[in-house]
Amino acid sequence: MSARIVETSRAREHRFPGLVVAELLKLRCQRTLAWIVVLTVAASAGLAAVMGRQDPAATGGEAAVASLALFAGYSVLPYVSAFLASSSVAAEFGSGVARAVYAAVPSRAPVIAAKALVAVGVGSMLAVLSLVSAATVLALATPVPTDAWLSRPATWAAFAGAVASCSALALVGTAVGTSSRRVQGGVVGLVALLLLAPPLVGALGTGVPLVGDLGQLLPMAAANALVDDASLGGGEVDRPAAAAVLALWSVASMVVASWTVRRADL
């Protein structure tokens, strides 16, 4: 009887809800995660305090000042979300944890899905905490009136876009870390995709317009488009197209990661 109970308990742990709980428990062992979240949130709040004291007459009005202050810290959020997800997943391959987990679970797809779900949760939490801290500082510690940004639909659209982009980049980071299976490889892959590809494509696009148009299909270009405020003179923003690009990157990268794990030895 006791053997059956143990087997039933193990079977439940290997199901998707049990795998998600296991991933959440692993977060408690990542001491650097809390520090990174605290530093990122503090940076967003500090930038909001600085940017919120600009002269509205020199920056295009109070709405422009509020937008700059709220989303000044967003410039690092997608990168942090992607690198956190990638390093967390890739580190398990180096320590042998991934080998044990994938060997215990009959199908590897639920394991990847659980890691992706937790990564999305961390990325969205990081974005929400950072933006809420910036909004709090903007409302309490700057002369910008809350009516200049709190009642604007564009502010909430950009807020939702920031959370969505961080979640999508977390999925891309999870896929890159799973495919590379090395922390260094994941860092190199994300640096090439998120940091080097945009300026390289932009430079090539000056001579070849078609290449420049392809730059809009890069994940960071789509992520930034979700936060751009067209009402402040930034030009037309096609948020549905940007969301579709990020969704395509997320799904395609996770499909590749699942195929890589199934084909490769751990």
Solvent accessible surface area in square Angstrom, and as a share of the most:
residue,aa,sasa,rsa
1,M,170,0.76
2,S,82,0.53
3,A,64,0.50
4,R,173,0.63
5,I,108,0.55
6,V,69,0.40
7,E,113,0.51
8,T,65,0.38
9,S,53,0.34
10,R,147,0.53
11,A,45,0.35
12,R,154,0.56
13,E,99,0.44
14,H,60,0.27
15,R,150,0.55
16,F,81,0.34
17,P,92,0.58
18,G,19,0.18
19,L,14,0.07
20,V,24,0.14
21,V,82,0.47
22,A,40,0.31
23,E,19,0.08
24,L,90,0.45
25,L,96,0.48
26,K,48,0.20
27,L,43,0.21
28,R,195,0.71
29,C,110,0.66
30,Q,56,0.25
31,R,203,0.74
32,T,95,0.55
33,L,20,0.10
34,A,63,0.49
35,W,170,0.60
36,I,59,0.30
37,V,16,0.09
38,V,86,0.49
39,L,115,0.57
40,T,12,0.07
41,V,31,0.18
42,A,58,0.45
43,A,50,0.39
44,S,3,0.02
45,A,20,0.16
46,G,36,0.34
47,L,75,0.37
48,A,0,0.00
49,A,30,0.23
50,V,102,0.59
51,M,52,0.23
52,G,0,0.00
53,R,154,0.56
54,Q,58,0.26
55,D,84,0.43
56,P,46,0.29
57,A,96,0.74
58,A,85,0.66
59,T,40,0.23
60,G,68,0.65
61,G,26,0.25
62,E,78,0.35
63,A,27,0.21
64,A,12,0.09
65,V,0,0.00
66,A,0,0.00
67,S,20,0.13
68,L,81,0.40
69,A,0,0.00
70,L,10,0.05
71,F,28,0.12
72,A,25,0.19
73,G,4,0.03
74,Y,11,0.04
75,S,69,0.45
76,V,70,0.40
77,L,1,0.00
78,P,0,0.00
79,Y,51,0.19
80,V,30,0.17
81,S,3,0.02
82,A,0,0.00
83,F,50,0.21
84,L,27,0.13
85,A,8,0.06
86,S,3,0.02
87,S,40,0.26
88,S,35,0.22
89,V,8,0.04
90,A,1,0.01
91,A,49,0.38
92,E,20,0.09
93,F,17,0.07
94,G,64,0.61
95,S,82,0.53
96,G,20,0.20
97,V,60,0.35
98,A,0,0.00
99,R,126,0.46
100,A,64,0.50
101,V,32,0.18
102,Y,6,0.02
103,A,86,0.67
104,A,50,0.38
105,V,7,0.04
106,P,132,0.83
107,S,57,0.37
108,R,68,0.25
109,A,61,0.47
110,P,38,0.24
111,V,2,0.01
112,I,5,0.03
113,A,45,0.35
114,A,0,0.00
115,K,8,0.03
116,A,8,0.06
117,L,93,0.47
118,V,15,0.09
119,A,12,0.09
120,V,38,0.22
121,G,36,0.35
122,V,19,0.11
123,G,1,0.01
124,S,27,0.17
125,M,83,0.37
126,L,0,0.00
127,A,0,0.00
128,V,57,0.33
129,L,75,0.38
130,S,0,0.00
131,L,4,0.02
132,V,75,0.43
133,S,21,0.13
134,A,0,0.00
135,A,23,0.18
136,T,64,0.37
137,V,31,0.18
138,L,0,0.00
139,A,39,0.30
140,L,147,0.73
141,A,45,0.35
142,T,16,0.09
143,P,98,0.62
144,V,9,0.05
145,P,58,0.36
146,T,52,0.30
147,D,113,0.59
148,A,15,0.12
149,W,16,0.06
150,L,83,0.41
151,S,84,0.54
152,R,42,0.15
153,P,112,0.70
154,A,23,0.18
155,T,12,0.07
156,W,137,0.48
157,A,39,0.30
158,A,2,0.02
159,F,47,0.20
160,A,59,0.46
161,G,6,0.06
162,A,0,0.00
163,V,31,0.18
164,A,50,0.39
165,S,0,0.00
166,C,0,0.00
167,S,17,0.11
168,A,11,0.09
169,L,0,0.00
170,A,0,0.00
171,L,40,0.20
172,V,1,0.01
173,G,0,0.00
174,T,0,0.00
175,A,3,0.02
176,V,30,0.17
177,G,0,0.00
178,T,1,0.00
179,S,40,0.26
180,S,38,0.24
181,R,63,0.23
182,R,138,0.50
183,V,55,0.32
184,Q,133,0.59
185,G,30,0.29
186,G,0,0.00
187,V,62,0.35
188,V,103,0.59
189,G,29,0.28
190,L,0,0.00
191,V,44,0.25
192,A,47,0.36
193,L,34,0.17
194,L,1,0.01
195,L,81,0.40
196,L,105,0.52
197,A,19,0.15
198,P,43,0.27
199,P,82,0.52
200,L,109,0.54
201,V,28,0.16
202,G,41,0.39
203,A,64,0.50
204,L,96,0.48
205,G,14,0.13
206,T,121,0.70
207,G,62,0.60
208,V,76,0.44
209,P,102,0.64
210,L,121,0.60
211,V,39,0.22
212,G,28,0.27
213,D,86,0.45
214,L,93,0.46
215,G,14,0.13
216,Q,129,0.57
217,L,96,0.48
218,L,24,0.12
219,P,0,0.00
220,M,9,0.04
221,A,40,0.31
222,A,3,0.02
223,A,0,0.00
224,N,67,0.34
225,A,25,0.19
226,L,10,0.05
227,V,16,0.09
228,D,67,0.35
229,D,20,0.10
230,A,38,0.29
231,S,80,0.52
232,L,66,0.33
233,G,71,0.69
234,G,61,0.59
235,G,41,0.39
236,E,174,0.78
237,V,36,0.21
238,D,90,0.47
239,R,60,0.22
240,P,104,0.65
241,A,47,0.37
242,A,7,0.05
243,A,46,0.36
244,A,60,0.47
245,V,22,0.12
246,L,6,0.03
247,A,54,0.42
248,L,121,0.60
249,W,76,0.27
250,S,8,0.05
251,V,95,0.54
252,A,47,0.36
253,S,19,0.12
254,M,29,0.13
255,V,92,0.53
256,V,85,0.49
257,A,0,0.00
258,S,33,0.21
259,W,153,0.54
260,T,28,0.16
261,V,0,0.00
262,R,185,0.68
263,R,179,0.65
264,A,24,0.19
265,D,130,0.67
266,L,42,0.21
